[in-house]
Amino acid sequence: MSVVSAKFKICRDYCRLLGKVTVLLWGSSSATLICLFIFNLVAGLAVPVTTVIWKYFLDSVVVALQSGNISTPVLWIVIHMLYTQFNHVIYNICKYFESNQADYMNKHITELTLDKVAEMEMADFDDAEIFDHIQKVNNESSQHSMNILRTLITFLQNVSSMAGAVVIFLNFGPIVLVVSFFACLPSLLLNIKMSAKFYAIYTKRFERLRLLGNLKSILTTYENIKEIKVNRLNPYFKKVILSDFDNYLQEDKKIRRNFSIQSSITNLLENVISYSFQIYILITVISRKLTIGDLSLFVNTLSNFQNSLESILRSVSSLYEDGLYIQNLFSLLEKKRPESSDTEQYPFPVNFETIQFDHVYFKYPGSDEFVLKDVNLTLAVRKSYSIVGLNGSGKTTLIKLILGLYQPTKGEIRLGGIPLQQISSENYRKHIGAIFQDFIKYPFTIEKNIAVGEIDDADNFARVQEAARQAGADRFIEQLPEQYNTRLNKEWSNATQLSLGEWQKIAISRAFMADSSILILDEPTASLDASAEYELFTKFKALMAGKTTILITHRFSTIRLVDEIFVLKDGGIIESGDHESLLRYDGEYARLYKFQVEMYNEGLFVHEGSY
Ligand SMILES: Nc1ncnc2c1ncn2[C@@H]1O[C@H](COP(=O)(O)OP(=O)(O)OP(=O)(O)O)[C@@H](O)[C@H]1O
């Protein structure tokens, strides 16, 4: 690409970006934006108008010096005062609209980003770059869009101010202004070059900085502190976190030093041109026998013109810089969803009889290995199932496929005969509930932490209480001073920290809260003690009644509850049947079971039958 076409492309991208920013501002609040535009144009006229008032004041003073009559100079002072007052009012109005527009914009960006993240599929999050992208948007968008707003405001005021200067100079000789304009260009190009350089560095360092940020937050997360202290990890983390700082500092210092030197040279050029013009104005005023007011008017206007011009050019370069950062926001917002197939979308088949896996293969995006291989299974409605297998055998992956979080790479999953991808995902998820091993501990009250199980009925407190009772969580909740109103998670003020087992009961309450026809329980009792597990053991029967349930657990005591067990090994189903028949079959299941019973008998496991 030639240099000219490269520059043309930069200009075109820049104009497109400005267009997008304008759409963003307009979408935030069009009425506020219009007011902001009008009042800032008026505010920008303050400088040239004041310069003109000052000229007439000076000329009237010269006349008054001869006549002794000060009424005209006093009148100009009064006019100046009134105009200053008018400008104060305009300034306050501008500030009022500016702050409002900033708030509207912040809300608008947050809304757009949250919508976009909600729209993204689980597979999108398998790409590490997406985390950088979202983090960049979170870190930068509000601040840089606010900068863009302020820069645009300054830009508007200066354009208005410059227009005033051009009008004043029309009689004198606009060539002065044209030359001043070109004298400022080297500075502009230098600033743009610097912005691009720092943005490139920012991008290069971003993943590392994100990692360091993550390490810092590990150090300050309540649940991690015990492990960090016991393993004496603070000095190690400090060393890792600070290791890159020195390198970054040296690199930045070098760039800033070069920039300072180059800036001084361009400033010198501007200064020489500016003072040459002042001498030129002085000579012209004397030769044309103009007034002292005219001299003040032209010298001040030239200076104002240059200031406005510099400010406009600075605006252009900072718009460029902020634009580079904010383009992350636009590229996130413009991320297209894969074309949805034209096939008809069905509602959830409420009267379905089976869930069928038909020769299902699956590998994760970006991975070459199949995690599930030729899985064939049929789950019948209102029956309970367990998936058993060693770590990494593919149990959770299989669950993710049933939940519709990923599509099979090959083969098909059908619900009541309809391929899963043809069932509206919004509708599907209303009928399917899941409790994960790593469930979310929301920093809300206990009531809301349970209510998230059925967000469409979140205000139904009686339902929350009933769900807690069914999960056996009611007893410890009612002993807390604020009961269901207790705020959870010690990282927040006035909050209570629950034990892992208590948290797990909250998570199980969510399953009772939801009234889904398919229920998935991924390690639901991992953190419960033996008596709590036994208690839940009986409750699971009630929880599973009337639902198609899939249970993943390493505890045979719970596995025995289900109607049918599938044994998964290296991504394939190798055995299926109920507990007794699988023991009789004497295969992988029986091996795992006997191994764990032996360990239990030797006192190596606290829980009977957990592999
Ligand atoms: N997002 C992912 N991207 C790539 N590979 C993944 C991803 N998630 C899981 N895997 C891989 O898929 C395989 C199966 O993982 P999965 O979590 O399904 O096993 P699991 O049987 O549930 O294990 P566990 O009992 O330890 O929970 C593992 O080898 C794992 O490394």
Ligand as a Chemical Component Dictionary entry (heavy atoms), coordinates in Angstrom:
data_LIG
# 
_chem_comp.id                   LIG 
_chem_comp.type                 NON-POLYMER 
_chem_comp.pdbx_formal_charge   0 
_chem_comp.three_letter_code    LIG 
# 
loop_
_chem_comp_atom.comp_id 
_chem_comp_atom.atom_id 
_chem_comp_atom.alt_atom_id 
_chem_comp_atom.type_symbol 
_chem_comp_atom.charge 
_chem_comp_atom.model_Cartn_x 
_chem_comp_atom.model_Cartn_y 
_chem_comp_atom.model_Cartn_z 
_chem_comp_atom.pdbx_ordinal 
LIG N1  N1  N 0 -13.405 -24.967 27.538 1  
LIG C1  C1  C 0 -12.619 -25.993 27.243 2  
LIG N2  N2  N 0 -11.752 -25.916 26.208 3  
LIG C2  C2  C 0 -10.951 -26.959 25.878 4  
LIG N3  N3  N 0 -10.954 -28.142 26.551 5  
LIG C3  C3  C 0 -11.791 -28.273 27.598 6  
LIG C4  C4  C 0 -12.655 -27.215 28.002 7  
LIG N4  N4  N 0 -13.371 -27.640 29.065 8  
LIG C5  C5  C 0 -12.969 -28.916 29.320 9  
LIG N5  N5  N 0 -12.027 -29.288 28.425 10 
LIG C6  C6  C 0 -11.372 -30.599 28.339 11 
LIG O1  O1  O 0 -12.377 -31.576 28.111 12 
LIG C7  C7  C 0 -12.092 -32.767 28.814 13 
LIG C8  C8  C 0 -13.332 -33.206 29.609 14 
LIG O2  O2  O 0 -13.589 -32.212 30.568 15 
LIG P1  P1  P 0 -14.884 -32.268 31.495 16 
LIG O3  O3  O 0 -14.890 -31.049 32.334 17 
LIG O4  O4  O 0 -16.060 -32.545 30.654 18 
LIG O5  O5  O 0 -14.546 -33.551 32.385 19 
LIG P2  P2  P 0 -15.306 -34.111 33.661 20 
LIG O6  O6  O 0 -15.527 -35.563 33.404 21 
LIG O7  O7  O 0 -16.492 -33.297 33.984 22 
LIG O8  O8  O 0 -14.170 -33.925 34.761 23 
LIG P3  P3  P 0 -14.284 -33.672 36.364 24 
LIG O9  O9  O 0 -14.745 -34.960 36.984 25 
LIG O10 O10 O 0 -12.861 -33.402 36.717 26 
LIG O11 O11 O 0 -15.196 -32.521 36.591 27 
LIG C9  C9  C 0 -10.885 -32.489 29.683 28 
LIG O12 O12 O 0 -9.764  -33.074 29.070 29 
LIG C10 C10 C 0 -10.746 -30.978 29.673 30 
LIG O13 O13 O 0 -9.397  -30.604 29.683 31 
# 
loop_
_chem_comp_bond.comp_id 
_chem_comp_bond.atom_id_1 
_chem_comp_bond.atom_id_2 
_chem_comp_bond.value_order 
_chem_comp_bond.pdbx_ordinal 
LIG N1  C1  SING 1  
LIG C1  N2  SING 2  
LIG C1  C4  DOUB 3  
LIG N2  C2  DOUB 4  
LIG C2  N3  SING 5  
LIG N3  C3  DOUB 6  
LIG C3  C4  SING 7  
LIG C3  N5  SING 8  
LIG C4  N4  SING 9  
LIG N4  C5  DOUB 10 
LIG C5  N5  SING 11 
LIG N5  C6  SING 12 
LIG C6  O1  SING 13 
LIG C6  C10 SING 14 
LIG O1  C7  SING 15 
LIG C7  C8  SING 16 
LIG C7  C9  SING 17 
LIG C8  O2  SING 18 
LIG O2  P1  SING 19 
LIG P1  O3  DOUB 20 
LIG P1  O4  SING 21 
LIG P1  O5  SING 22 
LIG O5  P2  SING 23 
LIG P2  O6  DOUB 24 
LIG P2  O7  SING 25 
LIG P2  O8  SING 26 
LIG O8  P3  SING 27 
LIG P3  O9  DOUB 28 
LIG P3  O10 SING 29 
LIG P3  O11 SING 30 
LIG C9  O12 SING 31 
LIG C9  C10 SING 32 
LIG C10 O13 SING 33 
# 
